[in-house]
Amino acid sequence: MSAAVPTISFNGVTGAEEAWALIEGLSGTYGADWWYLGQLAFVRQEQERWQEAEALAAQALTARPSAGHAVHARSHVFYETGEHRAGLAWLDDWIRRYGADSGHCAHFSWHAALHELMLDDRRAVRRRFHRELGAREVSGGRVLVDSVSMLWRARVTGGWGGEPPLTGLLEAAPAHWLDAPPTSFAALHGALALATAGDLDGLERLRAHAVTHHQEAFPLVIAPLCEALAAVLRESWQEAALRLWPLLPELGRVGGSRAQLGVVEETLLHALIEGGEHDRAADLLAARLDRRPAPLDRRRLTAVNGLRAARV
Protein backbone atom coordinates (compact mmCIF):
# COMPACT_ATOMS: atom_id res chain seq x y z
CA MET A 1 0.00 0.00 0.00
CA SER A 2 2.78 2.43 0.88
CA ALA A 3 4.39 1.80 -2.50
CA ALA A 4 1.13 2.14 -4.40
CA VAL A 5 -0.39 5.24 -2.85
CA PRO A 6 1.04 8.77 -3.27
CA THR A 7 0.99 10.25 0.20
CA ILE A 8 3.38 12.64 1.90
CA SER A 9 6.12 12.12 -0.70
CA PHE A 10 3.71 11.91 -3.69
CA ASN A 11 5.70 9.11 -5.28
CA GLY A 12 3.09 6.36 -5.52
CA VAL A 13 2.29 4.57 -8.74
CA THR A 14 -1.40 5.53 -8.71
CA GLY A 15 -3.18 8.80 -9.45
CA ALA A 16 -5.55 10.59 -7.10
CA GLU A 17 -8.92 8.99 -7.84
CA GLU A 18 -7.31 5.61 -8.49
CA ALA A 19 -5.60 5.85 -5.11
CA TRP A 20 -8.89 6.86 -3.46
CA ALA A 21 -10.63 3.79 -4.85
CA LEU A 22 -7.76 1.54 -3.79
CA ILE A 23 -7.77 2.80 -0.20
CA GLU A 24 -11.55 2.86 0.16
CA GLY A 25 -11.75 -0.68 -1.20
CA LEU A 26 -9.57 -2.04 1.58
CA SER A 27 -11.78 -1.08 4.52
CA GLY A 28 -12.87 -4.69 4.94
CA THR A 29 -9.25 -5.79 5.18
CA TYR A 30 -7.81 -3.13 7.45
CA GLY A 31 -10.89 -2.10 9.43
CA ALA A 32 -10.01 0.23 12.31
CA ASP A 33 -6.24 -0.21 11.99
CA TRP A 34 -4.61 3.15 12.88
CA TRP A 35 -2.37 3.14 9.81
CA TYR A 36 -5.32 2.58 7.50
CA LEU A 37 -7.46 5.22 9.22
CA GLY A 38 -4.70 7.77 8.60
CA GLN A 39 -4.60 6.86 4.92
CA LEU A 40 -8.39 7.11 4.67
CA ALA A 41 -8.32 10.46 6.51
CA PHE A 42 -5.97 11.82 3.87
CA VAL A 43 -8.31 10.64 1.12
CA ARG A 44 -11.26 12.34 2.82
CA GLN A 45 -9.44 15.68 3.07
CA GLU A 46 -8.53 15.45 -0.61
CA GLN A 47 -12.24 14.97 -1.26
CA GLU A 48 -12.94 18.09 0.88
CA ARG A 49 -14.86 16.00 3.41
CA TRP A 50 -13.23 17.88 6.26
CA GLN A 51 -15.27 16.61 9.21
CA GLU A 52 -14.88 12.99 8.19
CA ALA A 53 -11.15 13.48 7.66
CA GLU A 54 -10.72 15.01 11.10
CA ALA A 55 -12.75 12.27 12.79
CA LEU A 56 -10.66 9.55 11.13
CA ALA A 57 -7.40 11.32 11.95
CA ALA A 58 -8.47 11.72 15.57
CA GLN A 59 -9.29 8.02 15.82
CA ALA A 60 -5.90 7.05 14.36
CA LEU A 61 -4.01 9.47 16.61
CA THR A 62 -5.79 8.16 19.69
CA ALA A 63 -4.44 4.71 18.88
CA ARG A 64 -1.00 5.92 17.74
CA PRO A 65 -0.14 9.57 18.54
CA SER A 66 2.82 9.51 16.15
CA ALA A 67 0.79 8.21 13.17
CA GLY A 68 2.28 10.16 10.28
CA HIS A 69 -0.54 9.84 7.74
CA ALA A 70 -3.09 10.97 10.32
CA VAL A 71 -0.90 13.95 11.28
CA HIS A 72 -0.59 14.85 7.61
CA ALA A 73 -4.34 14.62 7.04
CA ARG A 74 -5.11 16.76 10.09
CA SER A 75 -2.51 19.34 8.99
CA HIS A 76 -4.30 19.72 5.67
CA VAL A 77 -7.70 19.98 7.33
CA PHE A 78 -6.47 22.81 9.55
CA TYR A 79 -5.00 24.65 6.55
CA GLU A 80 -7.86 24.17 4.10
CA THR A 81 -10.47 25.27 6.65
CA GLY A 82 -8.49 28.39 7.61
CA GLU A 83 -7.85 27.27 11.20
CA HIS A 84 -4.32 28.65 11.13
CA ARG A 85 -3.82 29.49 14.82
CA ALA A 86 -5.22 26.19 16.03
CA GLY A 87 -3.32 24.28 13.36
CA LEU A 88 -0.04 25.98 14.22
CA ALA A 89 -0.45 25.35 17.95
CA TRP A 90 -1.28 21.69 17.39
CA LEU A 91 1.58 21.13 14.93
CA ASP A 92 4.12 22.85 17.17
CA ASP A 93 3.13 20.57 20.03
CA TRP A 94 3.25 17.46 17.83
CA ILE A 95 6.66 18.38 16.38
CA ARG A 96 8.00 18.93 19.89
CA ARG A 97 6.72 15.55 21.07
CA TYR A 98 7.23 13.32 18.05
CA GLY A 99 9.03 15.24 15.31
CA ALA A 100 12.50 13.88 16.07
CA ASP A 101 11.31 10.34 15.25
CA SER A 102 9.36 11.30 12.14
CA GLY A 103 10.74 10.45 8.72
CA HIS A 104 9.10 13.52 7.21
CA CYS A 105 9.45 16.11 9.96
CA ALA A 106 10.57 18.74 7.46
CA HIS A 107 7.19 18.54 5.76
CA PHE A 108 5.36 19.10 9.02
CA SER A 109 7.65 22.09 9.63
CA TRP A 110 6.64 23.32 6.17
CA HIS A 111 2.99 23.00 7.18
CA ALA A 112 3.66 24.99 10.36
CA ALA A 113 5.51 27.66 8.38
CA LEU A 114 2.59 27.83 5.96
CA HIS A 115 0.27 28.62 8.86
CA GLU A 116 2.68 31.32 10.03
CA LEU A 117 2.75 32.78 6.52
CA MET A 118 -1.05 32.84 6.37
CA LEU A 119 -1.11 34.48 9.81
CA ASP A 120 1.11 37.20 8.32
CA ASP A 121 3.84 36.50 10.89
CA ARG A 122 6.97 37.10 8.84
CA ARG A 123 9.38 36.85 11.75
CA ALA A 124 7.98 33.48 12.75
CA VAL A 125 8.45 32.15 9.20
CA ARG A 126 12.07 33.28 9.21
CA ARG A 127 12.74 31.76 12.63
CA ARG A 128 11.25 28.43 11.65
CA PHE A 129 13.10 28.34 8.38
CA HIS A 130 16.48 28.82 10.02
CA ARG A 131 15.63 26.41 12.84
CA GLU A 132 13.87 23.59 10.97
CA LEU A 133 14.13 24.03 7.18
CA GLY A 134 17.75 25.02 6.57
CA ALA A 135 20.31 22.95 4.68
CA ARG A 136 21.48 21.15 7.82
CA GLU A 137 17.99 20.02 8.79
CA VAL A 138 16.57 18.83 5.46
CA SER A 139 17.74 16.37 2.82
CA GLY A 140 16.63 14.75 -0.43
CA GLY A 141 13.61 16.00 -2.32
CA ARG A 142 12.35 17.82 0.77
CA VAL A 143 15.11 20.39 0.19
CA LEU A 144 13.17 21.73 -2.80
CA VAL A 145 9.63 20.59 -1.95
CA ASP A 146 9.62 22.08 1.55
CA SER A 147 12.56 24.42 2.14
CA VAL A 148 13.09 26.23 -1.15
CA SER A 149 9.40 26.33 -2.05
CA MET A 150 8.76 28.12 1.27
CA LEU A 151 11.42 30.69 0.39
CA TRP A 152 9.65 31.42 -2.91
CA ARG A 153 6.26 31.69 -1.19
CA ALA A 154 7.71 34.05 1.38
CA ARG A 155 9.20 36.16 -1.39
CA VAL A 156 6.03 36.52 -3.47
CA THR A 157 3.89 37.26 -0.40
CA GLY A 158 6.28 39.95 0.84
CA GLY A 159 7.45 37.87 3.77
CA TRP A 160 11.13 37.66 2.91
CA GLY A 161 13.05 40.71 1.77
CA GLY A 162 16.62 40.58 0.56
CA GLU A 163 18.55 37.57 -0.70
CA PRO A 164 17.05 34.19 0.22
CA PRO A 165 19.30 31.90 2.32
CA LEU A 166 19.94 29.32 -0.39
CA THR A 167 23.44 28.36 0.70
CA GLY A 168 23.74 24.58 0.64
CA LEU A 169 20.15 23.94 -0.41
CA LEU A 170 20.43 23.70 -4.19
CA GLU A 171 23.63 21.69 -3.85
CA ALA A 172 21.74 19.19 -1.67
CA ALA A 173 18.88 18.74 -4.13
CA PRO A 174 18.50 15.32 -5.79
CA ALA A 175 20.41 14.85 -9.01
CA HIS A 176 18.77 16.36 -12.11
CA TRP A 177 15.76 17.86 -10.31
CA LEU A 178 16.88 21.23 -11.69
CA ASP A 179 17.51 20.21 -15.32
CA ALA A 180 15.92 16.82 -16.08
CA PRO A 181 13.56 16.01 -13.18
CA PRO A 182 12.05 12.51 -13.00
CA THR A 183 8.45 13.65 -12.45
CA SER A 184 6.37 16.75 -13.12
CA PHE A 185 5.99 17.24 -9.35
CA ALA A 186 9.79 17.34 -9.03
CA ALA A 187 9.93 19.63 -12.07
CA LEU A 188 7.52 22.14 -10.53
CA HIS A 189 9.72 22.42 -7.47
CA GLY A 190 12.85 22.53 -9.58
CA ALA A 191 11.38 25.50 -11.44
CA LEU A 192 10.54 27.26 -8.16
CA ALA A 193 14.09 26.66 -6.93
CA LEU A 194 15.59 28.14 -10.10
CA ALA A 195 13.30 31.15 -9.76
CA THR A 196 14.29 31.59 -6.11
CA ALA A 197 17.93 31.58 -7.21
CA GLY A 198 17.18 34.09 -10.00
CA ASP A 199 18.52 31.62 -12.57
CA LEU A 200 17.01 32.62 -15.91
CA ASP A 201 19.33 30.33 -17.86
CA GLY A 202 18.36 27.40 -15.67
CA LEU A 203 14.67 28.12 -16.21
CA GLU A 204 15.22 28.15 -19.97
CA ARG A 205 17.03 24.80 -19.85
CA LEU A 206 14.24 23.26 -17.80
CA ARG A 207 11.62 24.75 -20.16
CA ALA A 208 13.41 23.23 -23.17
CA HIS A 209 13.49 19.85 -21.44
CA ALA A 210 9.78 20.06 -20.60
CA VAL A 211 8.60 21.07 -24.07
CA THR A 212 9.67 17.75 -25.61
CA HIS A 213 8.88 15.50 -22.64
CA HIS A 214 6.61 12.51 -23.26
CA GLN A 215 4.55 13.08 -20.08
CA GLU A 216 1.85 15.60 -20.94
CA ALA A 217 2.19 17.54 -17.67
CA PHE A 218 5.65 18.69 -18.72
CA PRO A 219 4.73 20.56 -21.94
CA LEU A 220 1.29 21.60 -20.66
CA VAL A 221 2.27 22.85 -17.19
CA ILE A 222 6.02 22.88 -16.54
CA ALA A 223 7.12 24.60 -19.75
CA PRO A 224 4.68 27.55 -19.43
CA LEU A 225 5.41 27.73 -15.69
CA CYS A 226 9.11 28.22 -16.47
CA GLU A 227 8.17 30.99 -18.90
CA ALA A 228 5.95 32.63 -16.29
CA LEU A 229 8.61 32.47 -13.57
CA ALA A 230 11.15 33.94 -15.95
CA ALA A 231 8.73 36.80 -16.61
CA VAL A 232 8.43 37.36 -12.84
CA LEU A 233 12.21 37.57 -12.54
CA ARG A 234 12.27 40.12 -15.40
CA GLU A 235 9.39 42.01 -13.70
CA SER A 236 7.29 41.58 -16.83
CA TRP A 237 4.18 41.42 -14.70
CA GLN A 238 1.49 41.35 -17.37
CA GLU A 239 3.26 38.55 -19.24
CA ALA A 240 3.66 36.58 -16.02
CA ALA A 241 -0.03 36.91 -15.15
CA LEU A 242 -1.05 36.02 -18.70
CA ARG A 243 0.94 32.80 -18.52
CA LEU A 244 -0.04 31.86 -14.94
CA TRP A 245 -3.84 32.22 -15.17
CA PRO A 246 -4.35 29.28 -17.60
CA LEU A 247 -2.18 27.03 -15.46
CA LEU A 248 -4.44 27.06 -12.39
CA PRO A 249 -6.98 24.49 -13.68
CA GLU A 250 -4.18 22.31 -15.09
CA LEU A 251 -2.08 21.97 -11.94
CA GLY A 252 -3.75 18.71 -10.93
CA ARG A 253 -1.77 17.03 -13.71
CA VAL A 254 1.40 17.59 -11.70
CA GLY A 255 0.35 15.79 -8.51
CA GLY A 256 0.77 17.09 -5.01
CA SER A 257 -1.73 18.67 -2.67
CA ARG A 258 -3.82 21.82 -3.07
CA ALA A 259 -1.64 23.41 -0.40
CA GLN A 260 1.53 22.70 -2.35
CA LEU A 261 0.13 23.73 -5.73
CA GLY A 262 -1.18 26.96 -4.19
CA VAL A 263 2.29 28.44 -4.68
CA VAL A 264 1.36 29.05 -8.32
CA GLU A 265 -1.71 31.08 -7.32
CA GLU A 266 0.46 33.02 -4.85
CA THR A 267 2.83 33.84 -7.70
CA LEU A 268 -0.08 34.97 -9.86
CA LEU A 269 -1.34 37.26 -7.09
CA HIS A 270 2.14 38.76 -6.79
CA ALA A 271 2.24 39.44 -10.53
CA LEU A 272 -1.24 41.00 -10.55
CA ILE A 273 -0.50 43.32 -7.62
CA GLU A 274 2.93 44.35 -8.88
CA GLY A 275 1.54 44.86 -12.38
CA GLY A 276 -1.25 47.16 -11.19
CA GLU A 277 -4.08 44.76 -12.06
CA HIS A 278 -5.80 45.55 -8.79
CA ASP A 279 -9.34 44.62 -9.80
CA ARG A 280 -8.33 41.09 -10.75
CA ALA A 281 -6.15 40.78 -7.66
CA ALA A 282 -9.05 41.89 -5.44
CA ASP A 283 -11.40 39.36 -7.02
CA LEU A 284 -8.90 36.56 -6.52
CA LEU A 285 -8.21 37.54 -2.92
CA ALA A 286 -11.92 37.77 -2.12
CA ALA A 287 -12.48 34.30 -3.55
CA ARG A 288 -9.59 32.95 -1.48
CA LEU A 289 -11.00 34.49 1.70
CA ASP A 290 -14.37 32.90 1.02
CA ARG A 291 -12.66 29.55 0.63
CA ARG A 292 -9.99 29.80 3.32
CA PRO A 293 -9.80 32.85 5.63
CA ALA A 294 -6.33 34.15 6.45
CA PRO A 295 -4.95 37.39 7.94
CA LEU A 296 -2.39 37.63 5.13
CA ASP A 297 -5.09 37.72 2.48
CA ARG A 298 -7.23 40.15 4.49
CA ARG A 299 -4.28 42.55 4.74
CA ARG A 300 -3.52 42.23 1.04
CA LEU A 301 -7.15 42.76 0.05
CA THR A 302 -7.34 45.90 2.22
CA ALA A 303 -4.18 47.22 0.58
CA VAL A 304 -5.38 46.44 -2.93
CA ASN A 305 -8.77 48.03 -2.28
CA GLY A 306 -6.95 51.12 -1.06
CA LEU A 307 -5.05 51.30 -4.34
CA ARG A 308 -8.29 50.86 -6.28
CA ALA A 309 -9.92 53.68 -4.33
CA ALA A 310 -6.94 55.98 -4.91
CA ARG A 311 -7.14 55.29 -8.63
CA VAL A 312 -10.78 56.39 -8.73
Number of C-alpha atoms within 10 A of each C-alpha: 12 10 10 14 21 18 20 17 13 16 18 16 12 15 15 21 12 11 19 19 11 15 19 14 11 13 14 8 9 13 10 15 14 23 19 22 26 28 27 24 31 31 23 22 21 20 13 14 14 21 13 16 27 24 14 25 31 21 19 26 21 12 13 14 17 18 20 24 23 29 24 23 27 27 25 23 25 21 23 19 15 21 17 24 17 13 22 22 12 16 23 15 12 15 18 9 12 14 19 10 10 14 9 16 20 24 22 23 23 23 24 26 27 21 27 23 25 23 22 21 15 18 13 15 25 18 12 16 23 14 12 19 27 21 21 13 14 21 17 12 18 23 27 27 24 23 28 30 24 25 24 23 22 22 19 19 20 14 18 18 10 6 10 14 15 16 10 12 21 18 11 17 22 17 13 12 23 23 20 19 20 11 15 24 24 24 28 28 26 31 30 27 29 24 23 23 18 16 14 18 11 20 26 18 15 26 25 17 17 26 18 12 17 9 13 15 22 25 19 18 25 29 25 20 24 30 20 29 29 24 20 23 16 13 14 16 22 19 18 27 24 14 19 23 15 12 19 15 8 12 21 16 17 20 20 21 16 13 12 18 18 14 20 21 17 18 21 28 25 21 27 22 20 16 17 15 17 21 15 14 23 22 12 17 23 16 12 15 17 10 12 16 21 22 17 19 21 18 13 18 20 13 15 21 16 12 15 15 9 8 8 5
